[in-house]
């Protein structure tokens, strides 16, 4: 049985999470000292949405993100969650 990685968007993965780009998104540079749970806490007031940052930036794991990578923090959270729900329902 083939398993699909729900965090990486590609044409081979029909179950991928899609998060739209918006003008309200925050763009920043990722550093070696950054952690996605802390970024989630800073921007979403909870550490639980670290996976949104992975999905939005098309990475499989936090350890795959190179220092200096331009990252997108999708905003506002309510709209992001709507995107996630819509991509999971299809």
C-alpha positions as CSV (number, residue, x, y, z in Angstrom):
1,X,0.0,0.0,0.0
2,X,1.4,3.4,-1.0
3,X,1.3,6.1,1.6
4,X,1.1,9.8,0.6
5,X,2.8,12.6,2.4
6,X,0.0,15.1,3.2
7,X,2.5,17.9,3.9
8,X,4.1,18.1,0.4
9,X,2.2,19.4,-2.6
10,X,2.9,17.8,-5.9
11,X,1.1,16.4,-8.9
12,X,1.5,12.8,-7.6
13,X,-0.3,13.6,-4.4
14,X,-4.0,14.2,-4.8
15,X,-4.5,14.5,-1.0
16,X,-2.1,17.4,-0.6
17,X,-3.0,20.4,1.6
18,X,-3.4,23.5,-0.5
19,X,-3.0,26.9,1.2
20,X,-3.6,29.9,-1.0
21,X,-1.1,32.8,-1.2
22,X,-2.6,36.1,0.1
23,X,-1.3,39.6,0.4
24,X,-1.7,39.3,4.1
25,X,0.9,36.6,4.3
26,X,4.0,37.3,6.3
27,X,7.3,36.7,4.4
28,X,10.5,36.1,6.5
29,X,13.8,34.4,6.3
30,X,14.2,31.1,8.2
31,X,17.3,30.8,10.5
32,X,18.9,27.7,12.0
33,X,17.7,28.8,15.4
34,X,14.1,29.0,14.3
35,X,11.5,26.4,15.3
36,X,8.2,26.0,13.6
37,X,6.3,25.5,16.9
38,X,7.7,28.8,18.2
39,X,6.9,30.5,14.9
40,X,3.3,29.1,15.2
41,X,3.1,30.5,18.7
42,X,4.3,33.9,17.6
43,X,2.0,34.3,14.7
44,X,-1.0,32.1,15.6
45,X,-0.9,32.2,19.4
46,X,-0.6,28.5,19.6
47,X,2.3,26.1,18.9
48,X,-0.1,23.6,17.3
49,X,-0.1,25.0,13.8
50,X,3.5,24.3,12.9
51,X,2.3,21.9,10.2
52,X,0.6,24.8,8.4
53,X,4.1,26.4,8.0
54,X,5.4,23.1,6.5
55,X,2.5,22.8,4.1
56,X,2.5,26.4,3.0
57,X,6.2,26.3,2.2
58,X,6.1,22.7,0.7
59,X,8.6,21.1,3.0
60,X,8.3,17.5,4.4
61,X,10.2,18.1,7.7
62,X,11.4,21.1,9.7
63,X,14.9,19.7,9.3
64,X,14.7,20.1,5.5
65,X,14.4,23.9,5.7
66,X,17.8,25.5,4.9
67,X,18.9,28.5,6.9
68,X,18.1,31.7,4.9
69,X,15.1,30.1,3.2
70,X,12.4,32.6,2.4
71,X,9.3,31.4,4.3
72,X,5.7,32.3,4.0
73,X,3.5,32.5,7.1
74,X,-0.1,32.3,5.8
75,X,-2.5,34.8,7.3
76,X,-5.1,35.2,8.6
77,X,-5.4,31.9,10.4
78,X,-9.2,31.6,10.0
79,X,-8.8,31.7,6.2
80,X,-5.9,29.3,6.2
81,X,-7.9,26.8,8.1
82,X,-10.7,27.2,5.6
83,X,-8.2,26.5,2.8
84,X,-7.0,23.4,4.6
85,X,-10.5,22.1,5.2
86,X,-11.4,22.7,1.6
87,X,-8.4,20.8,0.3
88,X,-9.1,17.8,2.6
89,X,-12.7,17.6,1.6
90,X,-12.2,17.4,-2.2
